[in-house]
């Protein structure tokens, strides 16, 4: 049974609007997923995620949740949904990106990955089978296959060897997934990941291999790791042309607003990135009028609201002058309000893109909105 339904397509690009059915509700695509690495989106209360931001789905991370609070606590709690009191869909990243990012703390072998905890240095081991078991315990609606994310730039032979191992790991993930049952009375979706760095032939081979698995959804990994945006778009378009058109496509770790809009045009349905909250904590604010560093002196007496278009309460009730003051005073509330604004903007962006796709005007809107949202205020 296909859990994904395409509702509309843009006549001038590969953008599409769809609905992905999960055990904890339907997700309207294209969608951006706020990153809740350890079971929390930094600085944002669960109720704010639901009401102020209207997040449809959030992302957790297997590596971090495995280390803290640990699988024993999560299982006792009845899974991550119960633990954090979140009744909407969750996606978990398998930890493959941490294999990439913690290069000085791990050793990759065919069986899996030995690594040292970044918290206390303790030794651990991740295998494809073990990662499936952990994600069963976490209980996310969408779980990711275990892969290796190669760095950029990357040697061709290494990228090829890594991609082939990722494919072998996928087979083991699929076997373990089919041999086990969900723990909390609802189904989970397993998504494989396309790799291959920025080499066309490897990306094409990986996309074909992943497509042949006939999974309910597919992901594209190993991009947004330092390569030029043009290469990211080229690889994304190449892969989207091969992956099944009736299945959702998730571009992992992307990205900036302009990356999201360009990738929607290429046929991507799902996104996640830490930028909205990470940049918020440093005073970089995304708005429908452009990007601003709220700590700049010019906002000291700017008594306009933070964003006139984004409808969340913080965007409409707090002024730029007040937010400037909070950052200058070192108040934690500043980072909270900024995080709410940035996440609200990212959700506004994909929601508006969806409306434009359905209306058949996405390409025109894209050409209009990109210069505006990328300008510095």
ZIPE-V71105 format. One record per helix or strand of 2 or more residues. SS is the DSSP state (a for helix, b for strand). FROM is the first residue (numbers start at 1). LEN is the number of residues. If there is no record, write none. Layout:
[[SS | FROM | LEN] [SS | FROM | LEN]]
This chain:
[[b | 4 | 6] [b | 16 | 7] [b | 25 | 5] [b | 31 | 5] [a | 46 | 6] [b | 57 | 5] [a | 62 | 6] [a | 71 | 7] [a | 80 | 5] [b | 89 | 5] [a | 96 | 6] [a | 103 | 3] [b | 106 | 3] [b | 113 | 4] [b | 123 | 4] [a | 128 | 11] [b | 142 | 3] [a | 156 | 24] [b | 189 | 6] [a | 200 | 13] [b | 217 | 4] [a | 229 | 12] [b | 248 | 4] [a | 257 | 10] [b | 270 | 3] [a | 275 | 6] [b | 284 | 4] [b | 290 | 4] [a | 297 | 3] [a | 313 | 5] [a | 320 | 9] [a | 332 | 28] [a | 362 | 12]]
